[in-house]
Amino acid sequence: MTTGAEKQEGEAMPKVAVTPQRSNGRARVALILEAAADVIRERGYESTTMSEIALRSGTKIGSLYRFFPTKELVCDALIEDYAQSSEVQWQAIIAAASSATPERLADLLLDAYIDARRKHSARAVLALLEGRADGSLRREEFRHRNLERIGEALKANAPQLRAPALRKMAVVMLYHMRAIMAMTFDPNAPNAPGAPQELRISVRSWLAARLNAQRKP
């Protein structure tokens, strides 16, 4: 919960985040976001306070509020950073898809979620999407964007793909990606030794069969 002192000081500031122009300011913001990710992963969104973020990042509370007048703006910055880094990864996958074998493309797509999940702020962002009032909307935005990027990668590999087939394949691929991420990270997900590799082999075969069929005259 935000303390009264935090709220009062925060309310005196404009409700927009400040983008620092100097390198030391950018470094400070990076420390703040790293600390915020740690606190949110440990405590959850609701229990995270600006005071704890300031303490963890070694930032004076007044300086924190100058950069981020509210906790919501800190969280928005974390989500935006995650979205931007994910977009860089997606564009690399799409660029590689045109010359990749279907089996290689399957691996690239399956690893996309695993690699993103291993990033420092990923678990914090997932906690934000679950804990904030706008979490459902944010999750839907991410899901829609991911489906679009999967479709772009499939289209780059097999330009003959038409919209109905492309959409169905993207949806199926998304569920495969989510399944392998759960097998890798979720201790409560049904699993067994070697099961993620079995799924990977299955997805490679499925994607190769579907994409190669599209290439037939």
C-alpha positions, 0 to 999 in steps of 0.5 A: 500500500502507498503511504500517506507521505508518498501519496502527498508528495506524489500528488504534487508532481505531474502525473507523467514519467520523466525521460532523462536526457543525461546518461546518469539519469538514464542509469538511475532510471534503469536501477529504479526499474530493476529494483521495482521488478525485484520488489514486484516479483517478491511482494506482488503489485498491490504490496509494492510501495514507492518507499521500497523501490526507492530503498532497493534502488538507492534512490532518494524518495524525492528523486524517485517521484521526479522520475515516476510520480506514481507507482502505476507509472513505474509499472507502465515503464516496466511493461513498456520495456518488456514489450520493446525487448520482446518486439526486438526478439520477434523481429529477429525471428521474422527476419530469420524465418524466411530462410529457416527450415520449418523445424528450425522455425518451430524451435525459434518460436518455441524458444521465444517464450522461454527466452522472454520468461528468463529475462529479469523483469519478465516475472514482474511483468506477469505479476503486473498483468495479473495484479493490476486492474487493467491486467486483463486488457494488457494480457489481451493486447500481448496475446493479440500482438503475439498472434500477429507476430507468429503469423508474420513469421509463418508467412515469411517462411511460407508466403503462399499461406492464406489468411484462414490457414495462417490464423489457425496455425498461429493459434495452434502454435501459440498454445504450443509455445505456452505449453512448453513454457509451462513445462519449463517453468511451472512446477504445478504443470503436468510434466515428466522427464523428457516431456518438453523435448517430446513436445518439441519433436511433435511441434517440429513435425506438425509445422513442417507438414503444414508448411510444406503442404502449402508449398505444393503446387 
